[in-house]
Amino acid sequence: MKPTVAPFPAARLRRTRVSPAIRGLVRENTLTTDDLIWPVFVRDGEGIVEPVVSMPGVVRRSVDKIAEAAVEAQALGIPAICLFPYTDPALKTEDCAEAWNPDNLCNRAIRAIKAVAPEIAVMTDVALDPYNINGHDGFVVDGEILNDETVEALVKMTLAQAEAGADIIGPSDMMDGRIAAMRSGLEQGGHRNVSILSYSAKYASGFYGPFRDAVGASGALKGDKKTYQMDPGNSDEALRLVERDLQEGADMVMVKPGIAYLDICHRVKTTFGTPTFAYQVSGEYAMIQAAAQNGWINGEQVMLESLLAFKRAGCDGILTYFAPETARILNG
């Protein structure tokens, strides 16, 4: 599209900025509560709300408190909540069997949410790192992260979450072929209406540090994840990964991290026209919070501006720890 503009003074582009009413009429992108997915951290115990030091304002909640948070989210109009477990280190093993335990933290939290906030969509994380003594998203043998064996385990994990009542499966592992295997497992298991929101373009990023604190993985990780997560220097590869996941049965795709990868969000949306999401990850959240707490920026303004940037790039929605605060502001 080539814009047509009359010569000055017939065209004074400031005319459409003269008042809040006119600015609202011509605004190209808007942020609503429908754009928000709220990531939350669940831990064992009862009545627990435990701060995550490296993520000001974010907490770990016991299952009962997760249920309360879901009621709050539903009341705010947030359409979806995404669960991440803080697993007891004693349950972390090399075989990662806790990942598909029907009564693990995530599956108990899914059932608790559905009992009190049935209208909210529950999204889960599918990867072995919360249950792996090595801290990796897949099985580790002699320093190698095994692909095909990991995929088999991820299918078992997916089916356990679907049985618990998950609405959206979020594979974040970056193993090859996992979407086809999960989709086949869901179809054969009678879970035809369960969606897959694939972490299709997940980069090996330095922005994940606070998240690893939140799920207790910081000390567990041996080595790095560069053999399965994407190289930050690549963008064409992201399109190949997205296309593959869509062909294998993904309903929606995600780019992670967010702000530093808005070009990828835009390329994915314009190339495929598929529902596209981004994750405003822990490091991005923590930087905004830290600067705001130091008085260096207007935290509320930057929060909303950062989220609107995702919409401008073409995203249909954003996973963000700012979801409740943003929803309160948008709801007036």
N, C-alpha and C positions, 0 to 999 in steps of 0.2 A: 504494500500500500504506500503510495506517495501522497503526502499531505498537500493540500491546495491552500495557499495563503495569499490573500490580497496584499498589495503593497501598502505600507504605512502612509497615511493614518487610517485608511479604510479598515485595515486590520490592526487592532490594538489587542494583543494577546492577553494583556492584563485585565481586559474587561471581564473575562470569565474567572478572575481571581478576586473580584472586588468585594465579595461578601461571602459569609459562610453558606448562605442559601444557594448562591450561584456555583460556588466551588463544589457543593454537594451534588448539584444537578449534572455537572460535567465530569465528576470523578470517574476514572476509568476502572479502578479496582477498589473493592471494599473488603473489610474483614468482618466476619460474623462468627457467632458461637458455633455455627455449623462447620466451621473450618478447623475446629480444635480436637485433638486427641491428647488426653492427659496421661503421661507416663507416671506410674506410682510404684513404690518399692514396698514389698511385703516381707515381713519377717515372722519368725515363730514367737509364741507367747500370747498374752492376752492383755488388753488395755494399754498397749505400748505405742507411744509416738516418740520416735527417737531421731533427733536432728542428724543430718548428714553435714559434717563440718565444712567440707569443701563445696557444698551447694547451699548457700544461705537461703532459708525459707523452705527447703525440701526436707522431708522426713521419711524414715522407714516406719511402716505401720504394721501392727499385728492384724490378723485376718478380720477380727471384729471391727477394728478401726478402718480397715480398707472398705468394709461394707458401709460404714458411716460416710467415708469419703465419696463412695459411689452415689449415695443418696444426695449428698451435696452437689456432685457433678450433674446428676439428673435434674435437680432443681434449677441449676444454673443454665441448663440447656446445652451442656456439653454432650455431644452425641456418643463419644467413645472414651474408654479408659483402657490403658495398656499396662499389663502386669509384668514386673520384674522381681525375681526372688532374691532375697539375702539368705542364702542357704547355710545352715549349720555346717561348719568345716568338717565335723565328724561324718557328715553324709556325702562328702565329696570323695569320689573314688575314681580309679582308672577306667572302670566299666560304665560309670555315669548312670547306674541303674535308677537312681532317684529321679532322673529326668522323666521317666514314664510311669512312676509310681502314681496310681490313681488318687492317692491321698497326700501327694506332696503339697508344698505351700501354695503354688500357683493354682492347682486344681481345687484345693479347699477354698481359695479366695474367689475363684470363678463361681462356685456354687453359692458362696455367701453373698456375692454381689447379685446374682440372679434372683436370690430369695427376697431381696429388699429393694432392688432397683432394676426391675425386669426390662425397662425401656432402653436402658443404656447398653450399647454394644461393648462386649468385652473382647479386647485384643490380647493375644499372648505373644511371648517371645519364644522362638524355636531355635535353640543352639545349645550345645552341651557345656559351654563355659561355666554356668552357675553350679554345675554338678561335677565338674572335672577337676581332679586334684592337680592337674597340670595347668588349669586356667585357660585352656584352648577350647575353641568352638567344636572341635572334632577329636576323635581318638588319636592318641599319640603313641607311635611305636618307633623306637630308635630315633627319636627326634623328628620323625615325619608325621604330618597330620594326614591321616588316612581319609580318603574321599568316600569310596563306595560303602565301606563298613559304617562310616558316620551317617551316611544317608539312610541306611537301614534303621539305625537308632533314632534318627530324627522323625521317621515315619511313625515309629512307636510312640514317640513323644507327642506328635501331632494328634494321633488318634486318642490318646489319653486326655488331651486338652479338649478335643471335640466332644468326647463322652461327658466331660465335666460341664459342657455348655458353652464353650468359647464360640464367639461369632466370627472372629477374624483371626487367622493364623498368620503370625509374622516371622517368617524364616529369616534369621539374621546371620546365618552361619557362613554363607558364601561358598558352599560346596557345589560342585558341578552336578547337575541332574536332579537336584533335590525337589524342585517344583513338580516335575512330572511324577516323581515317586509319591510325593505327598498328595497330589491331586488324585492319583490312582487309588491310594489308600483311603482317602476320604470318600470317593465314589463307591468303592467296594464295601466300605464300612457303613454306608447309609447316611453319610453326612454331606449330601449333595449341595446343601445351601450354605455350607461354611465357606467363607471367602478366604482367599490367600492374598495378603498384602506383602509382597516380596521385597526384602531389602536387596534390590537388584544391583544397585550401584553403591556399595558400601566401601568406603576408602579406608586404608590403613592410616589412620589419622592420629595426631597428637591431641585432638580435642576431646578424647574419651576419658581422660584421667579421672575426673570427679565421679563419673558413672562407675568406674571400677572400684572406687572407694565405697560407693553406695551399695554395691552388690557384694562387697567383700572379696573382689578378685584381684586387687592391686598386688598383693604379696604372692598370690598363687601362680601368676602367669610366668612361664618359663620360656624365654626367648621373645619372639614377636609374632605378629599375625600376617606378615607380608607375603606369605606363600598362598594365602587365600583371599585376603582383602585387597582392594584395588590400589594401584600405584597412584598417588595424588597428581602425577604428571599426565595422566591419561584421561581423555574424554571420549574418543571414538570407541574405546573398549566398553565404556558405559552403555553405549547404544547397542552394542552386540549383546551384552548381558541382559539388557531390558528386553530386546527382541526375543532372545532365547526363552526368558521366563514367561513372556506372554504366549509364546508358542507352546510352552509346556503346561499352561493352565493357570497362570497368575491372573487374578482379577484386577489388581492394583499394583503399582510399583512405587518404590521409595528410593530417594537419594539421601545418603548420610555420609558426612555431616551436612549442615544446611547452608548457612550464610556464606561460607567459603566456597560453596559449590552451586551457587545460583545459576551459573552458566550451564551446568549439567541439567538442572531442573528444567531450564528453558529448552534445551536441545531435546530432552526426552519428551516434553509435552508437545512441542511443535512437530517432532518427527512421528510420534505414534498416536497422539490424541487420546491417550489412555488416562484413566484416573491416576494422577501423579501426586505423590506426597513427599515431604521432606521432614527430617528429624532435626529440630533445633537442639543440638546435643548438649551434654552437661557442661563442656568447656565453654561453649558459646553462652549458655545461661549464666555460668559462674562469672565470666568476664563482665557481663552487663551488671550483675548484682554487685560485684566488687567495686566497679567504677561508680555505681550509684551510691553505695554505702560510704564511699570516700568523698562524695559530693562533686565528682568530676563530670558527671553527666546527669541529666534529668532521667531517672530510671524508668518512669512510666512512659515518657515520650519515646525513649529509645526502644523499650520493649514493644510498643505498638508499631513503631516504624520498622523494626526488624521483622515482625510478623507480616506486615503488609508487603515487605520486599518479596516474601515467598509467593504471595498471590500475584504480584506484578511479574514474577518470573514464570508464572504459569501453573503453580501448584494448586491442587484442589483442596489440600488440607495440610496441617502441620502438627507433628507431635512436638509438644512444648510443655516444659515444666511451668510456664507462665499461664497455663490454661485457666485455672480458677480466677486468678487476678484479672486476666484479660476479659473473661466472661462477665465478671462483676462490673467492669468499666463499660463494656458494650451493652449490658443490660440497664445501665443508668442507675 
